[in-house]
């Protein structure tokens, strides 16, 4: 009997030698090396600076959002002239500040460190997702849906804040599920200061404390404590730059919609075929999964299932019917928004024991087939 148990432990150890986070780490490094080789080993190829914001160093018309994190990392106090909406960009301070600190302020090292941070973010975020899954008896390989989602790969390619932000959010969910609320709160607070969209995760956890655990005062106090650093930083930004950081997006962004799904069906074009192809992408990638998430979340609430997984899925799904047209019409922006939904579906599948949700999450990996074409634009 003892020998059988020993052999079983050895077998389990061998299986765990290769995990999904290792696969994500390997693919991320390989993809970055390939991209660097294609660009004369210049890390600035990941930054994509726009001539409109930096005429001296710009390589394209508008560039992409990674340029704003780079400008803040290079010159934290005086980057405003190179940002589209300074307060909005400065609110995502953790990623550029981390790159600057880890680079010891060396401008040559900073663009390299931005790549390294995002590779580490993808691997560590996938590891946290694995631990959430295995901690609730689910297959660790479902974490690939989170780590290899096209939105994550795009964020890696363009030096965006999402890999680090959602890695912090997933570690926050992990510690929350283990009732380590202090560490969870710290990680969620850092995630919010990296990408404000991640606030949906601690909000969901606070609601689960209030409704599931019946800890009304503790849940409210914990939620406010997590929100406090983000709120304090908003006050700093307002006093410094004259505007709040919170908004629906950067330059040319439209407001959130009041009418559900108007960002999609309100799209005006005389070309029916264009609208059909556009609709297939938007519906398959975002709106249908989000609607299914809303239905599942509401049904669970009616059944008085108030666990953290239910609230995480519901809150991350509820934003999609009201997304601004500027997000819906922008494929890169849309799939970046979907990263949170993918994480929410996997978290829900693990925390609430839904194998159907976990199987569904793997469908997003199909986007990898088309993702290279999207990333090749940059």
Helices and strands as residue ranges (DSSP letters): H 2-15, H 20-38, G 43-46, H 66-74, G 80-82, H 86-90, H 93-102, H 107-135, G 140-143, H 144-147, H 150-157, H 162-177, H 181-192, G 196-198, H 199-211, H 216-241, H 262-265, H 272-282, I 283-287, H 288-302, H 308-318, G 320-322, H 325-328, H 331-351, H 355-361, G 362-367, H 368-376
